[in-house]
Amino acid sequence: MDFKFSKEHEEFREKARNFGKKEFTNDRKVHFDSEEKYPEELRKLAYESGLVTYSDPWKVLIAIEELCAIDPGLGIASTIPYFGAEVLLLFGSDLLKEKYLGRINEGKAIMGLAVTEPSGGSDVAGCRTKAERKGNKYVVNGSKMFISNGNIADFLITLVRTSDADPKRHHGLSVLVIDTSSPGFKATKLTGKLGVRATTTSEIVFENVEVPEENLVGEVGKGFYYIMTFFNISRVFVAAQGVGVAQGAFNRALEIAKSRGEKFSGREDVQFILAEMATKIKAARTLTLEAASYLFNFEPNPTVTSMAKQLAGETAVYVAEKALELAGIEAVNSDLERIFRDAKILEIWEGTSEIEKLVISRNLLKGEAF
Amino acid sequence: MLKGSAKEFVAKYVPQGENGLEKSGITKDLTKALAELGFLNMCLPAEAGGAALDEEPYLAVLGEFSKYEPSIAMEILLVNSVAASILSKFEDGLQALAKTGAGELGFIVSPPSPYARNSFHSDHVSLDAELSVVLGNGTDYMIVSDLDGRTLYVKDEIRFKRFPRPLGFRALQWGKAEAKKSQYESVGKGMLEEAFSSGMSRAVSSIALGIAETAIDKTIEYTKVRKVFNTPLKDFGPVAGAISRMKVEAELLRSGLAAQSVDAEILRHKALDLALDASRTAVQYHGGYGYFEAFGIEKLYRDSMVMKMMFGGVDQDLLLYRKTFRSDSGII
């Protein structure tokens, strides 16, 4: 077991950190957060700098962690244009890969994943958006909620119901690639988020949206499995977001403790809080890297992945709260308060902590090792 | 009766939805309306035109306002607990306090912190100062604690730069302040620290508990109707357990607040923790909806965190240790 990254990866980490320090200026952090605006120029810069590439998933993981430590909102916004790409990579036809992923890989398009529905939340199998086969196309009707990139994406990987749910709800689901320029497609940007306000979140309505049959991903009726497979991938990257956010909050707390001198940093109650923060971050990072190692070696381990996602999300929230507690009211209008607001989503999106616990326990009860 | 008035006041003056007052802020008119109904002078001494009510109705009002609009509860607290405890000690102060209680003057206060990035330069006549964080309901005067721990009443020449989006209690005015050749009066040593620490522990507890109860009640209602896997959220054991435990804790704290025998530091410590736990849990169980302003849940989480930062950090913990051991403790 090797706990060290290669020289190439360490250099890449340095590159990502330097990019974040240079480009995530204080003005940009405040502007995109307060205006709830997507930083399109930063997405392009991150792409042009080679920070976001699927040629090496370890580099993606490293970039996410480093950029989120500097600013979670800008970090996630800069690394999210490929969201959902793995579904196409794993299950899409060559035609779909060429048609859609080519533009994504050239940095010319943005994509997203549309799974969550207004009444569904964590309940993926409760999907009600219907796709009815008519001739050589599907006609889609329904709605999706809280869709990242929904209003800026060129296309969405969309979970739809292609046949009735009975007897098992997760049967009869399929995945379609839907162009957002299609007639009947409507995306409404949702505003007023607690955090990660540089990312965009939308409500989507499909009203008789026609989708060519070749835009079906994989096989009819296998959608639930494709999306679950995707979550076992994406949760590793979300865990990396959590580790980055926690590290960013910790870095600031440590600076504050040092700047206040021995009278503050010399107190054992302060020292214990710092030690607990750092220990949790280390544990979350180690678990995330283990989950990533399984995944990137094509042996995904859903139990370890869910453990990593749960722990990293909870660590981000814990460290952000403790950092503010240490900082006191001086931090009411600071970098740290923004990190606190950003952190909470990591316990919610891509599977709430409760869903992760269910995945873990059900796998354990089935006899899976961890 | 006062509790009912609080509810009616919010219904009449506070915009509903989209986080109430956060966008418009507490205006002078709203402050005036609060004063006319007697909320800003309820604990002020009679010499300042106050009602000099005892603690029970005061705590009830704070708790009730914090359920609907915590920023108003905080404004009432700043006037009745902070300004009253400082300004009632001298003649000029009493006059300013009377006008504050009548909604005619607004003030800002610098929450005392040994780590504040504040600077002071004063002689016998005037004061120059820079304050990194202040909050209040106007800038007619300012109450600060200088580097020697003197509590100062700053009467004029105050410049204020507002923070556009502070973490919580956004309806109040938060910002940086400067005093330039300002007239001031030194009121006494350690008074502001005392007001912010043990001086208003029960009042702070009441606000924190009000926020916690709102978070718990909203979560109970939501989990009754929100279904996951075709089942109401409340029917999942971990969900029901977490909410029930917090509900029990809130009821115990409510009883403790009513009973004078329960120590104020203990109440404050527990109420601040509960507010943060309950509001964080509320966001979690409301899922994506709780993350958006329109549901009025995320605001509770932000306000609770600010309460913890202002009244419950590691330095305030020392007060609790002192109570427990009856001497300075935990300082190494």
Boltz contact constraints between the chains, C-beta under 6 A:
constraints:
  - contact:
      token1: [A, 34]
      token2: [B, 165]
      max_distance: 6.0
  - contact:
      token1: [A, 121]
      token2: [B, 228]
      max_distance: 6.0
  - contact:
      token1: [A, 121]
      token2: [B, 287]
      max_distance: 6.0
  - contact:
      token1: [A, 122]
      token2: [B, 228]
      max_distance: 6.0
  - contact:
      token1: [A, 123]
      token2: [B, 228]
      max_distance: 6.0
  - contact:
      token1: [A, 123]
      token2: [B, 229]
      max_distance: 6.0
  - contact:
      token1: [A, 146]
      token2: [B, 288]
      max_distance: 6.0
  - contact:
      token1: [A, 192]
      token2: [B, 292]
      max_distance: 6.0
  - contact:
      token1: [A, 192]
      token2: [B, 293]
      max_distance: 6.0
  - contact:
      token1: [A, 192]
      token2: [B, 294]
      max_distance: 6.0
  - contact:
      token1: [A, 193]
      token2: [B, 291]
      max_distance: 6.0
  - contact:
      token1: [A, 193]
      token2: [B, 292]
      max_distance: 6.0
  - contact:
      token1: [A, 194]
      token2: [B, 291]
      max_distance: 6.0
  - contact:
      token1: [A, 194]
      token2: [B, 298]
      max_distance: 6.0
  - contact:
      token1: [A, 260]
      token2: [B, 115]
      max_distance: 6.0
  - contact:
      token1: [A, 268]
      token2: [B, 332]
      max_distance: 6.0
  - contact:
      token1: [A, 269]
      token2: [B, 314]
      max_distance: 6.0
  - contact:
      token1: [A, 270]
      token2: [B, 314]
      max_distance: 6.0
  - contact:
      token1: [A, 324]
      token2: [B, 305]
      max_distance: 6.0
  - contact:
      token1: [A, 324]
      token2: [B, 309]
      max_distance: 6.0
  - contact:
      token1: [A, 325]
      token2: [B, 308]
      max_distance: 6.0
  - contact:
      token1: [A, 325]
      token2: [B, 313]
      max_distance: 6.0
  - contact:
      token1: [A, 328]
      token2: [B, 113]
      max_distance: 6.0
  - contact:
      token1: [A, 328]
      token2: [B, 309]
      max_distance: 6.0
  - contact:
      token1: [A, 328]
      token2: [B, 313]
      max_distance: 6.0
  - contact:
      token1: [A, 329]
      token2: [B, 111]
      max_distance: 6.0
  - contact:
      token1: [A, 329]
      token2: [B, 133]
      max_distance: 6.0
  - contact:
      token1: [A, 329]
      token2: [B, 309]
      max_distance: 6.0
  - contact:
      token1: [A, 329]
      token2: [B, 310]
      max_distance: 6.0
  - contact:
      token1: [A, 330]
      token2: [B, 133]
      max_distance: 6.0
  - contact:
      token1: [A, 332]
      token2: [B, 166]
      max_distance: 6.0
  - contact:
      token1: [A, 332]
      token2: [B, 167]
      max_distance: 6.0
  - contact:
      token1: [A, 333]
      token2: [B, 163]
      max_distance: 6.0
  - contact:
      token1: [A, 333]
      token2: [B, 166]
      max_distance: 6.0
  - contact:
      token1: [A, 337]
      token2: [B, 167]
      max_distance: 6.0
  - contact:
      token1: [A, 344]
      token2: [B, 283]
      max_distance: 6.0
  - contact:
      token1: [A, 348]
      token2: [B, 287]
      max_distance: 6.0
